[in-house]
């Protein structure tokens, strides 16, 4: 049975090794207890002992080296030492008898690992395989090493790649086949498309699980990016914003098909967020029929849709297990209210969050969907701000939602009676109407908190409201 020494003693032992000289520390690696590797690595990293770092990488007894957890301020000298150690490791036909390193993690993670070994957190060797001693595996000496995985976080914006990332990209490119550059979360923020494509050619696109594209791209630019999107076959979350269509051309339809057809390859997609996708107006069905698996969350916002688009959405098989639906900023008043009613009925069994802010919904539209809304038994959050309802319709809304056991966040527009005939908002009127709504809540006999918001401020985003009244019962 192995007896674990206190982390503080490990740190003292590591400091003593380096205090003698680097050569002694390097010589000791072959016989160094596994528990001493992390504290010695931290001492060497913080003290810029490059030769020790280079040697330790070649004998690292854990599968993962979470270097990003130590690189709050990247130091070229120490980072270069780690890469030099990897170069030696990759060149070896047979690794060190104790080396187990297969993953270099450069993301801002791994603090738990280093905190445990530094003594900031008590180790739990019974449940942490990464802290267990590594047994020698003689079979490894007869097989070539698999590719080393390097994990990074990528955010591409208008600035050039920083010096650290540029150097890493060059290092990876020269070792193609030996290094797999992996990125689970990718953000693209206004980077020129050619720069984006150049960087992504070096990344294992199948590793990407979350993608945010928030750029002023045109539709042709989006189409040129589409083949890369189709290679992100393990993606679960996709956010797309600010794609501009400009003047329609004959190729517009072709561009839309190039983009939407890639969804056929995204078999793990669960959350889809699309802000201002004007190019999908009248063509939403082209994207929907390429979604082959159930979605958890769907957001299509701040755009115009046709009645046909909404009809296709309500019939799409991928929404039948939907937990979140966000259509804020989509005008729904020009459609038959039955379409939205059918849509809510399809998701009633699973829907938890519903956002219909700024949809220009009037009394007749809301009343048409109230029966379907009352059947959304899992609903937790409901937002209808920025629409225009009367006090009488508000009362019907409160009564229909009174039986929803999980509903805890309710955001509604101030009743129409809060405004003058000229459209001026009067806070005193809202206060009086709020008192009447409180009495309605008390009559329903269920504890609730609702928030009433006036029309959007013309000087702010249409998602920010300049007056909010909370009504709490009891």
C-alpha positions, 0 to 999 in steps of 0.5 A: 500500500502506497503512503502519500506524503503531504503536498507541502513535503513534495514541494519542499523536495522539488525545491531542494532538487532544483536548488542543488543544480539542474543536472541533478534534477534531470538525473533523478527523473528516472527514479523520481516518485510520480508524486514529485513530478507536478511540484517539480514541474511547477518549480521548474516552470516558475523558475525558468529551468528550461533544461529540466522542463525539456527533460520532464516532458520526455518522462511525464508520467501522466496522459495529460500535461495541462500547461495552460493552467500555468501559462497566465503570462506566456513566457517564450523561454519556458514554452519553447523548452516544453516544445523542445522536449516534445520534439525529442519525444516525437523523434524517439522510436521508443518512449521513456519507460515511464512516459505516458504523455499523449495530450498537451492542454494549452487551454486555461484549464487544469487548475485543479490538477496543479492546485492538488499537487501544490497543496491548495487542495487535498488529493484524492488518489482513490478517485483520480486516475491522473494521480495514480502511479504509472506502471511500465508497459513493455508493449509500448516499446514495440509500437510507434507513438500515436499522434500527440494531441494539442488542445487550444482555445481559438478566438479569431478576431480582427487582430493578427494572431498573437506571437504565442499562437503564431509560433504554435501554428508554425510548430504544428504545421512543420510536424503534420501527422505527428501533432493533432491540433484540437479545439473544442470551442472556436469563436470567429469574430470579424477575422478576414475569411482567408485568415480564418481558413488558413488557421482552420486548415491546421486544426482537427475540425472534427474536434470542434464541439462549439462554434460562434461566428459573429462577423459581418460576412456576406452570403458568398463568404458564408458559402465559402466557409461552408465546406469547413463547417461540414467537417465539424462533425462533432459540433453540438452548439452553433451560433451564427450572427450578422450575415448580410445578403446585400443585393440579391443575385442569381447565385444567391440560391446556390450560396444558401444551398452550399451553407444549409446542406452542411447540416446533413453532416452535423449529426451531433448538433443540439443547440442552433442559434441564428441571429438575423439570418435574413438569407433564410426568409422564404427558405427556412425549409432548406435548412430544416430538412437537413437537420436529421437529429433532435435539437435541444435549443433553437433560436431564430431571431431578429429577422423576417420569416414567411408564413411558409417558413413558420409552417415548415418549422412547426412540422420539422421532426427535429423540434419534437424534443425542443427544450428552448425556443427563441423567436424574439424579433420575428414578426408573427402578426402577419401569420395565421395564429394557428401556425404558432399554436401548432408549433407550441403543441408540437413542443409542449411536452418538453419545452422549458424556455420560450422567448417571443419578445418583440414579435408584435403579438396582439390580443387575438394572437395571444388568445389563440395560443393560450390553450397550447401554452397552458399544456407546456407542462415543463415550461420554466421561463416565458418572455413576451416583452415588447408586444401589445396586450390589453389588461383583459388579455393579461388576465387570461394569460395569468389564468392559463399559465397558473397551472404550469408547475415549473414556471418561475420566470415570467416577463410580460409587457406592460398592459396597453392601458399603461399608455396614452392614446398617443403612445406615451407610457405612464408609470403611475398607470402601470402601478395601478394596473400592477395592483389589479394584477396582484389581486388576480394572482392572489385569487389564483392562489399560487406563489408567483413573481411576474415582471412587467416591462414597458416598450423598448427604449428608442435609444437602446437595443430593442432587448433593453427596457426602460421601466420594469415593475415586479409583482410578487405574490404572496 
